[in-house]
């Protein structure tokens, strides 16, 4: 990867303040990349449409049972 291919990772302002325990996302080459801050070498990719569908489900509370 050259310098112009650098990935800018973003995490939620709700993430832990220690830089761990958070999921980071980035848009790169038309794909959404995701990784856990404590495992930065393990990256998965999805499409913007699939991430939008997931976010809609989160906003609707469909996954609340996983964290409550």
C-alpha positions, -999 to +999 in steps of 0.1 A: +000+000+000+014+034-009+008+066+009-022+076-012-039+043-002-038+052+035-069+042+054-084+066+079-101+047+107-130+062+126-145+051+159-176+061+178-174+088+204-192+063+226-162+040+226-140+035+257-115+062+264-086+039+266-085+033+228-096-003+232-130-020+233-142-003+201-150-011+166-134+011+140-147+017+104-133+032+073-144+038+037-117+025+013-119+018-024-157+018-023-159-008+006-166-003+042-138-018+063-143-028+100-119-039+127-116-041+164-092-017+180-075-045+200-071-067+168-062-041+141-048-067+118-081-085+114-102-065+090-135-074+074-151-056+045-187-050+035-207-028+011-221+006+020-256-008+013-251-037+037-238-014+065-268+009+059-292-020+064-274-030+096-274+005+110-311+008+103-316-024+123-295-010+152-315+022+152-347+002+153-335-017+183-333-051+166-300-060+182-306-046+217-310-081+231-273-088+223-261-062+248-287-061+275 
